[in-house]
């Protein structure tokens, strides 16, 4: 699948995976579901769910490391700035060094092009926060979040899942 096809599918994910409401209880349900899956599948990830003004859920799983929270923080900053998923930004920007173009004025210490950050969008309110996963290859980080949102919102994953990356 070409990058353009992946971008179009991610845009569809972002348009479809919209909450009627989002609060601490919803964040906990989604975070706990991601955590349970990660434990069952031995995923070495961290999960960070937050609104713009405060964190709502955080978990570090066995095998995750000290750099994962920083990667998540920088992904969160990208979602906050651009209001779209970080994997979409990776595909749109096509920057192998993981940094934004110099003209963007975004310091690599605070912003990174890496998949795994997904906007929390509420109908009638827009993007109010982010779910970030870090620890797997970026396409998989993204997929973990999308799967959890599909499950929570009752959306068929098959129509929204990115295909395996071509080798």
N, C-alpha and C positions, 0 to 999 in steps of 0.2 A: 504494500500500500504506500503510495507516495505521501510525502509530508503534507501536501495540500489536502489529501483525503483524510489524514489523521486530524488536521486542524479543523476541518469541517465537522468531523465526528465529535471532537472535543467541544466545539461551539454548541453542538446539539446537546451534549452532556450538560454544559453550563446552563442552557435554556430549559432543559427538562428537569434537572435536579434542584428544584426550588421548593423551599419549605413554606407551609402555610403559617408557621410560627416557629421560633427557635429560642430556646432558653437553656438554663443550666441542666434541666432534666433531659432534654433532647441531646445536648452535648454529651452528657454522661452515657446515655444509651448507645450512641454512635461510638464513642470512645471505648466503651466496654466491649462492644461487638468487635471492633478492630483488634482490641487487646486479646480477646478470646481466640479469634482467628489466628493472630500472630503466635500465640502460645501453642495452639494445635498444630500449626505448620512450621514451627521453629523459625519464625521471621525475626531477625535481629534489628528491630525497629524501635523508634520512639514515635509517639502520637502526641500532637499538640493541637488542641482545639481552643479557639479563643474568639471573643468579640474584639472590636478595635480597642475597647477600654479596659479589658481584663481577660486573664486566662480562665477557662472553664474546665478543661480536662487535660491531664498530662500523664503519660505512662512511658516508662522505659522498659523494654523487654530484654530478656537474656540475650547476650551477644551484641547488643547495641553498644556504641562507644561514646567517648567524650566529645567527638566532633559532631555527632548527630544533632544535638540540640542547637548548635550554631548553624548548621545547614538549615534546619527547620526555621530558625529565626530569620534567616535571610530569605527563605522562600516566603514566609509570612509577610515580610516587607514588600516583596514583589507583588503578591496578591493585593495587599493594601494599596499600593501605588497604581496598579493597572486594572484591578477589579476583574481579573481573569486567572485561569489556572496557570501554574508555572510551567507545566509541560507544554501547554499551548504556546507560551512565550518562548520556550526552547526551540520549538519547531518554527515559529515565525521569525525568530532572530538569527538562527543558524550560526551561532558563535561558539566554536569549539573551545575557546578559553573560558567559557562560563561567565563572561563579563558583558555588561552592556556597552554599547559604543560610547566613546569618550564624550561625545556631545550630549548624551543623556544626563551626565553629571551624577551617575549612581556609583558610589564606591563599592568595590568588590567585598569590602569588609562588612557591608550592610545589605547588599543585594546580590543574588546569584541566579543564573539561568540554570535551573535544575528542577526536574519534575517532582511532584509530590505535594504541592500546595494547591488547594482547591477552594474557591470562594463559597462562603455560606451566604446564600441568597434567599431572602424572604419576600414572598409575593407582596407587592405594594410598598416595600421598604427598600429593596435593592440589596446590594452586597453589604453585609453587616459584620462579617468576620471571616475566619479561615479555618480549614482543617489541614494540618500538615503531617505528613509521614516522611520519615527519613531513615535510611538504612539499607534499602534494596536498590537495585538499578532503577533509574528514574521512571521509566515506563511502568515498572511494577509498583513503585511507590504511588504513582498516579492511579493505577488500577485498583489498589487496595482501598483507596478513598472512594473511588467511583462505585465499587462493589458494595461498600458499606452504605453509601447514600441510596443506591438502588434498593437494597434490602430494607432500609428504614422507610423509604418513601413508597415502597410497593411498586417499583418500576422494574420491568423486565430487563435484566442485565444484558441479555443476548443482543438486543438492539442498540446498546450503547457501548459495549465492550470494544476496546481497541484490539485488533487482531495481533497475534504474536509478531514481534519485530522480525522483519526479513533479515536473514543472515548475509 
